[in-house]
Amino acid sequence: MKTDQYTEEIVYQWQKTWSEKDLVQSVESCGNDTVLLPYFVRYLPKNGKILESGCGFGHWVVYLKRMGYQMAGLEIVPECVETCKKFFPETEMKVGDVRQIPYPDNSFTGYISIGVLEHMIEGPEKTIMEMYRVLQSGGISIIIVPAFNYFMRLWYPIRQLFVKLLRRNEFVRKILGKQSYPSSKNHEFKLKIKEIEEKVQSQFWPVIGLDIVKGPMFIEYKCKRGHLEGLLKSKGFEIVESAPISHPHIFHDIFGNLFLKKGGEFPKGETLQLNFCGRFILDLFNALSPHFFNYVYIYVVRANK
């Protein structure tokens, strides 16, 4: 399997993800965001143009433009660009790959990357180099990646053993309401799993999923504390701020709805809220360390040229 086939799988995954979203609703909900919006307001420059690279269907591009920022968007899924142009035709948004940005050197004073770097099976280096190339000297980039936190480091290796044992058990999958899993004797399936495992980067924790159409697929990497900082510094960036961020999504990802309030509208409404037990557990984990159960890491970096 070649790298461009992995790119096709990225497009396939995000076509499915963004097709379930409501663009107009997502634009309006940006104003209620308590995680990203404060960082954008604090750090994004009002002078010059800002690129959101890997912008989905462009809700932040549209919202930040309303706030007075000069915005441009880049997205690999053509349908996302078409949707944004349909509802907000004045938006500057292009189809393109974050590893080969269709803009000249030094085009932007700001850059946004929300959950993008982790999706390249070859690692984020090329994406970071492109980020540096298109930023002007002193340009600011705000980056978010999923965390491989301390809890996950303890739990995921154990979880992985159970997954490998149970995921091919058709009886167990039927009880859990899961789709039928390809037989372990399926030669093509075994080759694809092996190929993915050979390509993944050991410094990250890889997430490999199963799609009913595509079979085994690389989904993303989760990032350990400190690793991305070193990589960004090696590519010419200065760390302005970095922080672990908690969010109810991590409870949903690991425990399902067990610690969430009922009546939420996830995934379309993005209204996940923790119940009493969830809030208690989060407070306990944060008391141990803010890196123990954080959902993502956020980085604010400056291009030194």
C-alpha positions, -999 to 999 in steps of 0.1 A, spaced: 0 0 0 14 34 -10 13 66 9 -13 81 -16 -36 52 -7 -34 63 29 -43 98 17 -74 84 0 -83 68 33 -80 102 51 -104 116 26 -128 87 30 -128 90 69 -134 127 69 -161 125 42 -180 103 67 -172 125 97 -182 159 82 -213 145 64 -228 141 99 -222 178 108 -244 208 103 -222 237 91 -245 266 100 -250 252 135 -213 246 139 -205 282 129 -229 295 155 -216 272 182 -181 286 178 -191 315 199 -198 292 229 -164 274 226 -145 277 259 -113 258 248 -102 271 214 -118 306 211 -98 321 241 -66 310 225 -76 324 191 -85 358 205 -54 360 226 -28 349 200 -40 352 164 -28 384 147 -53 408 133 -28 420 107 -21 397 78 -39 365 67 -45 334 87 -47 299 73 -67 271 89 -51 240 74 -73 210 75 -103 231 82 -131 206 77 -161 224 62 -147 257 75 -168 267 105 -139 284 123 -128 301 90 -163 316 87 -166 325 124 -132 341 127 -137 361 95 -169 375 111 -147 386 140 -125 406 117 -97 382 110 -84 377 74 -90 340 69 -83 313 44 -91 276 46 -75 244 32 -93 211 32 -85 177 15 -122 167 12 -137 184 -19 -173 180 -6 -164 201 25 -152 229 4 -183 227 -18 -206 228 13 -188 259 27 -190 277 -6 -227 269 -9 -236 285 24 -208 311 27 -197 318 -9 -174 347 1 -152 324 21 -116 318 8 -112 280 9 -92 256 -13 -90 219 -18 -55 207 -9 -32 186 12 -16 201 44 16 184 34 17 204 1 0 237 8 -9 256 -25 4 290 -12 38 307 -17 64 310 11 57 335 38 20 339 29 5 340 64 9 357 97 -11 330 115 -19 293 111 -44 270 128 -42 232 130 -70 215 149 -66 178 151 -47 174 118 -10 165 125 -19 131 140 -36 117 109 -4 112 87 8 77 91 43 87 81 43 112 110 38 150 112 72 162 101 63 171 66 31 189 77 51 209 103 77 219 76 50 231 53 35 251 82 69 268 88 73 275 50 40 294 46 43 314 78 61 347 79 89 354 103 73 357 137 41 341 125 19 324 151 6 288 148 -20 273 171 -19 235 171 -41 209 188 -33 171 189 -49 142 208 -31 133 240 -17 99 250 -21 108 286 -9 89 317 -42 71 322 -40 59 286 -5 47 290 -16 25 318 -50 13 303 -44 10 266 -18 -18 266 -42 -38 288 -72 -28 266 -52 -38 235 -49 -74 248 -87 -77 253 -93 -61 219 -71 -86 201 -87 -115 219 -123 -104 215 -126 -83 184 -127 -114 161 -152 -133 183 -184 -131 163 -206 -140 193 -191 -112 214 -193 -87 186 -230 -96 180 -238 -90 217 -220 -56 216 -239 -47 184 -207 -45 164 -203 -52 127 -189 -85 115 -152 -87 117 -131 -102 89 -119 -137 96 -84 -140 110 -78 -164 81 -85 -137 56 -51 -133 39 -58 -98 26 -69 -86 60 -39 -100 78 -16 -84 52 -32 -50 56 -29 -51 94 7 -61 91 15 -33 67 -2 -7 88 18 -19 119 50 -17 99 44 18 88 33 34 121 58 56 140 69 41 173 71 75 191 33 78 190 4 56 200 -14 45 168 -51 40 166 -62 14 141 -99 11 134 -121 -12 114 -143 1 86 -171 -20 72 -160 -10 36 -123 -5 38 -114 -30 65 -85 -22 89 -76 15 87 -50 38 103 -70 65 121 -46 87 141 -17 90 165 -20 100 201 9 121 213 29 118 245 37 148 266 67 167 254 73 148 221 57 173 198 74 203 215 108 188 206 97 182 171 84 217 166 116 232 180 137 211 157 117 226 127 123 262 137 95 270 160 96 287 194 71 274 220 50 304 232 26 283 253 16 247 257 -11 232 279 -30 200 285 -68 204 279 -95 183 295 -128 177 278 -158 154 282 -151 138 249 -124 117 265 -149 101 289 -171 93 258 -142 78 240 -131 56 268 -162 49 289 -190 56 265 -220 74 281 -213 61 316 -201 94 331 -221 118 309 -254 136 315 -283 121 297 -300 140 269 -269 153 252 -270 157 214 -236 142 206 -222 141 180 -242 168 161 -249 192 190 -214 188 206 -231 193 240 -214 166 260 -215 173 297 -202 152 327 -226 139 354 -217 142 391 -195 110 390 -177 122 359 -169 156 374 -157 139 406 -134 116 386 -121 144 365 -113 165 396 -95 135 411 -75 129 380 -65 166 376 -54 166 413 -29 138 404 -17 157 373 -32 178 345 -15 154 322 -32 123 337 -65 124 319 -63 153 294 -80 150 261 -57 171 239 -25 192 240 -26 227 227 5 245 214 10 281 205 43 285 186 62 312 167 81 308 135 117 319 139 132 328 105 
